[in-house]
Amino acid sequence: MGFRDFFTGDIAIDLGTANTLIIYKDKIVVDEPSIIALDRKTERVIAIGKQAMQMHEKTHDNIRTIRPLKDGVIADFTAAELMIRGMIKLINTGNRFFSPSYRMVICIPSGITEVEKRAVKEAAEHTGAREVFMIHEPIAAAIGIGINIEEPMGSMVVDIGGGTTEIAVIALSGIVCEQSIKVAGDVFTRDILDYMRRQHNLLIGERSAEQVKIEVGAAMSELDDAPEDYEVRGRDLMTGIPKTIKVSYSEIAFCLDKSISKVEDGVLKTLEMAPPELSADIYSSGIYLTGGGALLRGLDKRLSLKTKLPLHVAEDPLRAVVRGTGIALRNIEAFRSVLMD
């Protein structure tokens, strides 16, 4: 380690709507929910990440929890800046006296506007970054799962995150055609919340709905490896008394059906837009699924039936994007063509 390394460092950030991951020295050092808890009176940061998530929907009047990102972009600039700064402080640099000046690579949705792009860059610069590069999420996901994006060979990536689903056909280090739809993990959670209220007269919180999605979330009403029914606790809307009900995966598959159909439509639309030569490549290589939504039971099978193409779920879909961002950071010169500064 050189003397200069005490003052500088390189970090790769996957700034997601649901989770934020940071790579430092080729290791994932931060993997926390994208949420921050603030004191209403002093605007002081009380907690970030997992600690703030434990407080979410359980706070009193003096504390507010904020999820600074919505639909993949920054919705609350000040909270986002405080959250990024807090998460960077979680990195153990081995230097207790001062924090280094970082060079950052941050991934952004492909459908982002120039204003939203500038907001991400400014938020990173305000945390003390000396240089900020940005990379589109589908390209980072493709790099993360080992696709050689420089080849004249078409690859299709479907990255289902918390706020957006990014669908892109990639060739020659660029996005040939893409769709960024605002139907992803958060919408699935909201669907479950609404279904519980409508069908079972049970009022549950965002965290409980998220847990239902993890435990019994499914895209098909018939699965080979079916999970056991899950117990949901909430408030009965008729009596106002807490109660428990059991839900099955087929019930959740039914309530998520409309939203998953929108993802299917996005995939089909992108396939329609792809040039014929690239369509031929996709026919042989198939479609790659990344992001947290890829963990939804039966989603790969359902998309495969719809598109009649082979579907490959990434090995660790939640971390595919940050891994790709980390590889781009390590070889900035090699990936200069896909990085925006």
ZADREN-560425 format. One record per residue (C-alpha): residue number from 1; residue in three letters; chain; x, y, z. Coordinates in Angstrom, 2 decimals. Last residue first. Example, Ala and Ser with C-alpha at 12.3 -4.5 7.8 and 13.67 -1.06 7.14 Angstrom:
// ZADREN-560425
resi|resn|chain|px|py|pz
2|SER|A|13.67|-1.06|7.14
1|ALA|A|12.30|-4.50|7.80
***
This chain:
// ZADREN-560425
resi|resn|chain|px|py|pz
341|ASP|A|-18.31|11.17|-16.67
340|MET|A|-20.13|8.43|-18.54
339|LEU|A|-18.64|4.92|-18.66
338|VAL|A|-19.49|2.52|-21.50
337|SER|A|-16.64|3.57|-23.86
336|ARG|A|-14.11|3.87|-21.02
335|PHE|A|-14.52|0.15|-20.22
334|ALA|A|-10.91|-0.82|-20.97
333|GLU|A|-9.56|2.41|-19.43
332|ILE|A|-11.64|2.02|-16.25
331|ASN|A|-10.54|-1.58|-15.69
330|ARG|A|-11.01|-2.01|-11.93
329|LEU|A|-13.97|0.36|-11.89
328|ALA|A|-15.65|-1.56|-14.74
327|ILE|A|-15.14|-4.82|-12.79
326|GLY|A|-16.69|-3.20|-9.68
325|THR|A|-19.70|-1.96|-11.66
324|GLY|A|-20.16|-5.50|-13.02
323|ARG|A|-20.07|-6.92|-9.49
322|VAL|A|-22.53|-4.21|-8.36
321|VAL|A|-24.98|-5.18|-11.10
320|ALA|A|-24.75|-8.95|-10.52
319|ARG|A|-25.19|-8.65|-6.74
318|LEU|A|-28.90|-9.42|-6.37
317|PRO|A|-28.77|-12.00|-9.17
316|ASP|A|-26.19|-14.25|-7.47
315|GLU|A|-25.83|-17.04|-10.04
314|ALA|A|-27.69|-15.18|-12.79
313|VAL|A|-30.99|-16.74|-13.97
312|HIS|A|-30.76|-18.01|-17.56
311|LEU|A|-33.87|-18.14|-19.76
310|PRO|A|-34.05|-20.15|-23.02
309|LEU|A|-36.44|-18.63|-25.58
308|LYS|A|-40.09|-19.41|-26.38
307|THR|A|-40.87|-15.78|-25.44
306|LYS|A|-43.97|-16.46|-23.30
305|LEU|A|-43.00|-19.94|-22.11
304|SER|A|-39.49|-18.74|-21.23
303|LEU|A|-40.89|-15.72|-19.40
302|ARG|A|-43.08|-18.02|-17.26
301|LYS|A|-40.23|-20.47|-16.59
300|ASP|A|-37.85|-17.68|-15.54
299|LEU|A|-40.53|-16.18|-13.29
298|GLY|A|-41.29|-19.53|-11.58
297|ARG|A|-40.30|-18.37|-8.10
296|LEU|A|-39.36|-14.69|-7.86
295|LEU|A|-35.57|-14.63|-7.40
294|ALA|A|-35.11|-12.75|-10.71
293|GLY|A|-36.93|-9.84|-9.06
292|GLY|A|-33.83|-9.19|-6.92
291|GLY|A|-31.74|-8.27|-9.98
290|THR|A|-30.63|-10.40|-12.95
289|LEU|A|-32.28|-12.51|-15.67
288|TYR|A|-30.31|-13.36|-18.84
287|ILE|A|-32.20|-14.12|-22.06
286|GLY|A|-31.21|-16.79|-24.58
285|SER|A|-27.86|-17.42|-26.33
284|SER|A|-29.15|-19.10|-29.52
283|TYR|A|-32.32|-17.06|-30.11
282|ILE|A|-30.55|-13.96|-28.73
281|ASP|A|-27.93|-14.21|-31.52
280|ALA|A|-30.65|-14.55|-34.22
279|SER|A|-32.45|-11.54|-32.74
278|LEU|A|-29.16|-9.65|-33.04
277|GLU|A|-29.11|-10.28|-36.77
276|PRO|A|-32.78|-9.30|-37.07
275|PRO|A|-32.34|-5.86|-35.38
274|ALA|A|-34.00|-5.73|-31.92
273|MET|A|-37.19|-3.62|-31.60
272|GLU|A|-39.53|-6.63|-31.50
271|LEU|A|-37.39|-8.27|-28.78
270|THR|A|-37.66|-5.04|-26.76
269|LYS|A|-41.48|-5.11|-27.09
268|LEU|A|-41.60|-8.78|-26.03
267|VAL|A|-39.51|-8.08|-22.90
266|GLY|A|-41.65|-5.05|-21.99
265|ASP|A|-44.85|-7.05|-22.50
264|GLU|A|-43.53|-9.78|-20.17
263|VAL|A|-42.72|-7.14|-17.52
262|LYS|A|-46.27|-5.79|-17.87
261|SER|A|-47.65|-9.35|-17.51
260|ILE|A|-45.67|-9.62|-14.25
259|SER|A|-47.61|-6.62|-12.91
258|LYS|A|-50.97|-8.13|-13.84
257|ASP|A|-50.18|-11.58|-12.36
256|LEU|A|-48.85|-10.40|-8.99
255|CYS|A|-52.16|-11.04|-7.16
254|PHE|A|-52.61|-14.49|-8.74
253|ALA|A|-49.03|-15.55|-8.02
252|ILE|A|-49.58|-14.41|-4.41
251|GLU|A|-52.62|-16.69|-4.10
250|SER|A|-50.67|-19.55|-5.71
249|TYR|A|-47.86|-19.06|-3.16
248|SER|A|-50.24|-19.69|-0.27
247|VAL|A|-51.39|-17.29|2.43
246|LYS|A|-52.14|-17.99|6.10
245|ILE|A|-53.96|-15.46|8.28
244|THR|A|-53.14|-13.77|11.58
243|LYS|A|-55.05|-11.08|13.48
242|PRO|A|-54.56|-7.73|15.22
241|ILE|A|-57.89|-6.10|16.28
240|GLY|A|-59.41|-3.17|14.36
239|THR|A|-62.68|-5.14|14.07
238|MET|A|-63.47|-4.87|10.34
237|LEU|A|-60.05|-3.80|9.05
236|ASP|A|-58.29|-6.65|10.87
235|ARG|A|-54.76|-5.51|11.63
234|GLY|A|-51.74|-7.48|10.53
233|ARG|A|-49.90|-10.79|10.80
232|VAL|A|-49.16|-13.02|7.82
231|GLU|A|-48.43|-16.75|8.20
230|TYR|A|-46.85|-18.31|5.11
229|ASP|A|-47.99|-21.43|3.29
228|GLU|A|-45.14|-23.81|2.44
227|PRO|A|-43.03|-23.23|-0.68
226|ALA|A|-43.77|-25.21|-3.87
225|ASP|A|-40.93|-26.92|-5.77
224|ASP|A|-42.72|-28.03|-8.95
223|LEU|A|-44.75|-24.82|-9.15
222|GLU|A|-48.31|-24.14|-10.22
221|SER|A|-49.78|-20.65|-9.75
220|MET|A|-46.87|-19.06|-11.60
219|ALA|A|-44.97|-15.83|-10.85
218|ALA|A|-44.31|-16.65|-7.21
217|GLY|A|-43.67|-14.86|-3.89
216|VAL|A|-44.11|-17.22|-0.92
215|GLU|A|-41.31|-16.31|1.53
214|ILE|A|-39.67|-13.31|-0.16
213|LYS|A|-42.93|-11.71|-1.34
212|VAL|A|-44.57|-12.31|2.06
211|GLN|A|-41.55|-10.63|3.70
210|GLU|A|-41.93|-7.58|1.44
209|ALA|A|-45.63|-7.38|2.38
208|SER|A|-44.64|-7.47|6.07
207|ARG|A|-42.11|-4.66|5.54
206|GLU|A|-44.60|-2.50|3.63
205|GLY|A|-47.18|-2.76|6.38
204|ILE|A|-50.28|-4.93|6.70
203|LEU|A|-54.02|-4.18|6.85
202|LEU|A|-56.10|-7.32|6.58
201|ASN|A|-59.59|-7.29|5.09
200|HIS|A|-58.63|-10.66|3.49
199|GLN|A|-59.24|-10.02|-0.21
198|ARG|A|-59.02|-6.25|-0.56
197|ARG|A|-56.57|-5.42|2.22
196|MET|A|-54.35|-8.43|1.58
195|TYR|A|-54.47|-7.79|-2.18
194|ASP|A|-53.49|-4.14|-1.75
193|LEU|A|-50.38|-5.03|0.28
192|ILE|A|-49.43|-7.83|-2.11
191|ASP|A|-49.71|-5.48|-5.10
190|ARG|A|-47.64|-2.85|-3.24
189|THR|A|-44.82|-5.39|-2.73
188|PHE|A|-44.92|-6.34|-6.45
187|VAL|A|-44.78|-2.60|-7.31
186|ASP|A|-41.70|-2.18|-5.09
185|GLY|A|-39.96|-5.18|-6.72
184|ALA|A|-40.41|-3.99|-10.32
183|VAL|A|-42.78|-2.14|-12.66
182|LYS|A|-41.44|1.29|-13.63
181|ILE|A|-40.37|0.13|-17.08
180|SER|A|-37.04|0.86|-18.74
179|GLN|A|-37.01|-0.56|-22.26
178|GLU|A|-33.93|-0.95|-24.41
177|CYS|A|-32.49|-1.17|-27.89
176|VAL|A|-28.89|-1.29|-29.14
175|ILE|A|-27.24|-0.66|-25.76
174|GLY|A|-23.50|-0.39|-26.22
173|SER|A|-20.18|-2.18|-25.80
172|LEU|A|-20.37|-3.88|-29.24
171|ALA|A|-23.74|-5.54|-28.49
170|ILE|A|-26.40|-5.21|-25.75
169|VAL|A|-30.16|-5.78|-25.96
168|ALA|A|-31.75|-4.19|-22.91
167|ILE|A|-34.56|-4.67|-20.40
166|GLU|A|-34.31|-2.64|-17.18
165|THR|A|-37.09|-3.26|-14.67
164|THR|A|-37.39|-0.30|-12.33
163|GLY|A|-37.83|0.55|-8.66
162|GLY|A|-36.65|-2.46|-6.69
161|GLY|A|-34.63|-4.19|-9.39
160|ILE|A|-35.58|-6.50|-12.24
159|ASP|A|-32.62|-6.61|-14.67
158|VAL|A|-33.56|-8.28|-17.97
157|VAL|A|-30.43|-8.72|-20.12
156|MET|A|-30.37|-9.65|-23.80
155|SER|A|-27.07|-10.40|-25.51
154|GLY|A|-26.22|-9.72|-29.17
153|MET|A|-22.77|-10.62|-30.51
152|PRO|A|-20.36|-8.20|-32.14
151|GLU|A|-18.12|-8.68|-29.07
150|GLU|A|-17.36|-5.82|-26.67
149|ILE|A|-20.02|-6.87|-24.11
148|ASN|A|-18.20|-10.07|-23.13
147|ILE|A|-20.86|-11.51|-20.84
146|GLY|A|-19.54|-12.60|-17.42
145|ILE|A|-22.55|-12.14|-15.15
144|GLY|A|-21.24|-8.84|-13.78
143|ILE|A|-20.42|-7.42|-17.24
142|ALA|A|-24.05|-8.00|-18.31
141|ALA|A|-25.36|-6.49|-15.05
140|ALA|A|-23.14|-3.40|-15.49
139|ILE|A|-24.45|-3.01|-19.08
138|PRO|A|-28.07|-3.41|-17.89
137|GLU|A|-27.47|-0.87|-15.07
136|HIS|A|-26.03|1.96|-17.19
135|ILE|A|-22.63|3.20|-16.01
134|MET|A|-21.69|6.45|-14.28
133|PHE|A|-18.29|7.93|-13.50
132|VAL|A|-17.54|10.33|-10.65
131|GLU|A|-14.13|11.82|-9.83
130|ARG|A|-12.91|13.51|-6.64
129|ALA|A|-15.78|12.21|-4.54
128|GLY|A|-16.35|14.28|-1.39
127|THR|A|-19.94|13.42|-0.42
126|HIS|A|-21.12|16.47|-2.37
125|GLU|A|-19.65|14.93|-5.54
124|ALA|A|-21.80|11.81|-5.15
123|ALA|A|-25.03|13.82|-4.72
122|GLU|A|-23.98|16.02|-7.65
121|LYS|A|-23.49|13.01|-9.94
120|VAL|A|-26.82|11.40|-8.99
119|ALA|A|-28.68|14.71|-9.46
118|ARG|A|-26.93|15.29|-12.81
117|LYS|A|-28.23|11.94|-14.07
116|GLU|A|-31.75|12.81|-12.91
115|VAL|A|-31.58|16.08|-14.89
114|GLU|A|-30.17|14.28|-17.97
113|THR|A|-33.04|11.75|-17.87
112|ILE|A|-32.70|8.10|-16.78
111|GLY|A|-34.08|5.29|-18.99
110|SER|A|-30.90|3.18|-18.72
109|PRO|A|-31.08|3.10|-14.92
108|ILE|A|-27.89|4.30|-13.14
107|CYS|A|-24.73|2.60|-11.87
106|ILE|A|-22.16|4.54|-9.87
105|VAL|A|-18.39|4.43|-10.45
104|MET|A|-16.54|6.46|-7.86
103|ARG|A|-13.05|7.91|-7.36
102|TYR|A|-12.77|8.55|-3.68
101|SER|A|-11.04|11.15|-1.49
100|PRO|A|-9.87|9.35|1.65
99|SER|A|-11.46|9.75|5.08
98|PHE|A|-9.28|11.15|7.82
97|PHE|A|-7.67|9.93|11.05
96|ARG|A|-8.88|6.33|11.39
95|ASN|A|-7.35|4.88|8.23
94|GLY|A|-7.92|1.14|7.84
93|THR|A|-10.36|1.90|5.04
92|ASN|A|-13.32|0.29|6.85
91|ILE|A|-16.24|1.34|4.69
90|LEU|A|-19.22|2.25|6.90
89|LYS|A|-18.41|5.95|6.36
88|ILE|A|-19.28|5.49|2.67
87|MET|A|-22.73|4.35|3.80
86|GLY|A|-23.27|7.51|5.83
85|ARG|A|-22.20|9.77|2.95
84|ILE|A|-24.48|7.93|0.53
83|MET|A|-27.39|8.24|3.00
82|LEU|A|-26.79|11.93|3.71
81|GLU|A|-26.66|12.67|-0.03
80|ALA|A|-29.80|10.65|-0.69
79|ALA|A|-31.63|12.43|2.17
78|THR|A|-30.72|15.84|0.71
77|PHE|A|-31.73|14.87|-2.87
76|ASP|A|-35.09|13.27|-2.08
75|ALA|A|-36.49|11.54|-5.20
74|ILE|A|-33.19|10.18|-6.52
73|VAL|A|-33.77|7.70|-9.35
72|GLY|A|-34.50|3.97|-9.65
71|ASP|A|-38.28|4.28|-9.46
70|LYS|A|-37.98|6.11|-6.13
69|LEU|A|-34.78|6.72|-4.24
68|PRO|A|-34.47|8.62|-0.94
67|ARG|A|-36.33|6.00|1.16
66|ILE|A|-37.02|8.16|4.18
65|THR|A|-37.70|7.28|7.82
64|ARG|A|-39.03|9.99|10.09
63|ILE|A|-38.40|10.42|13.80
62|ASN|A|-39.92|12.97|16.19
61|ASP|A|-43.56|11.98|15.54
60|HIS|A|-43.11|8.29|16.50
59|THR|A|-41.59|5.58|14.31
58|LYS|A|-42.66|2.00|13.58
57|GLU|A|-43.26|2.20|9.81
56|HIS|A|-39.49|1.88|9.20
55|MET|A|-37.49|1.56|12.45
54|GLN|A|-35.99|-1.84|11.52
53|MET|A|-35.21|-0.39|8.08
52|ALA|A|-33.24|2.43|9.74
51|GLN|A|-31.00|-0.11|11.49
50|LYS|A|-30.58|-2.13|8.28
49|GLY|A|-29.47|0.89|6.22
48|ILE|A|-29.06|4.23|7.96
47|ALA|A|-29.68|5.50|11.48
46|ILE|A|-30.26|8.67|13.52
45|VAL|A|-29.12|11.26|10.97
44|ARG|A|-29.74|14.76|12.36
43|GLU|A|-32.53|16.81|10.76
42|THR|A|-32.67|18.73|14.11
41|LYS|A|-36.42|18.66|14.71
40|ARG|A|-37.52|15.76|12.50
39|ASP|A|-34.67|13.45|13.60
38|LEU|A|-33.76|11.39|10.55
37|ALA|A|-33.88|7.69|9.63
36|ILE|A|-32.34|6.62|6.29
35|ILE|A|-33.23|3.95|3.75
34|SER|A|-31.56|2.21|0.83
33|PRO|A|-31.29|-1.25|2.47
32|GLU|A|-27.65|-2.22|3.16
31|ASP|A|-24.89|-4.22|1.50
30|VAL|A|-21.58|-2.47|2.22
29|VAL|A|-18.09|-4.02|1.97
28|ILE|A|-18.53|-5.99|-1.26
27|LYS|A|-14.87|-6.79|-1.96
26|ASP|A|-12.68|-5.86|-4.95
25|LYS|A|-10.78|-3.17|-2.97
24|TYR|A|-14.04|-1.38|-2.12
23|ILE|A|-17.40|-2.49|-3.54
22|ILE|A|-20.57|-0.77|-2.32
21|LEU|A|-24.14|-2.07|-2.37
20|THR|A|-27.31|-0.01|-1.88
19|ASN|A|-30.64|-1.80|-1.56
18|ALA|A|-34.30|-1.10|-2.40
17|THR|A|-34.17|1.81|-4.87
16|GLY|A|-30.60|0.91|-5.83
15|LEU|A|-27.35|2.86|-5.75
14|ASP|A|-24.95|0.17|-6.94
13|ILE|A|-21.71|1.85|-5.93
12|ALA|A|-18.14|1.07|-7.02
11|ILE|A|-15.34|2.55|-4.89
10|ASP|A|-11.79|3.64|-5.65
9|GLY|A|-9.52|5.15|-3.03
8|THR|A|-7.41|8.22|-2.31
7|PHE|A|-5.60|9.83|0.64
6|PHE|A|-4.14|6.75|2.35
5|ASP|A|-3.52|5.18|-1.07
4|ARG|A|-1.06|7.99|-1.87
3|PHE|A|1.42|6.62|0.73
2|GLY|A|1.52|3.31|-1.15
1|MET|A|0.00|0.00|0.00
***
